[in-house]
Amino acid sequence: MDIGLTAREVDHARIRTRLLRDDALQVVMQPSHPLAEQARTSITDLAAHPLILFTPGSATRRLTDAAFRVADIEPMVMFEATT
């Protein structure tokens, strides 16, 4: 193998990784939602609201779960979508 792409971090002595792109997670909501008027939304803001997230194991869900873990917050998952 010469080169590959992955959404997961790789920790292996014989593999080197480089960040190709730093994607931002977007919060999606109705215009009438209480958080819609805020210029920025934090993980702490989201903790008080039921969330629709991707299924565990998906790249987006891993990023989301990591952000909640760093903030020491358990998300209130209402529904898990596949795609």
Buried (B, 14 or more C-beta within 10 A) or exposed (E): EEEEEEEEEEEEEEEEEEEEEEEEEEBEEEEEEEBEEEEEBEBEEBBEBEBEBBEEEBEBBBBBBEBBEEBEBEBEBEEEEEE
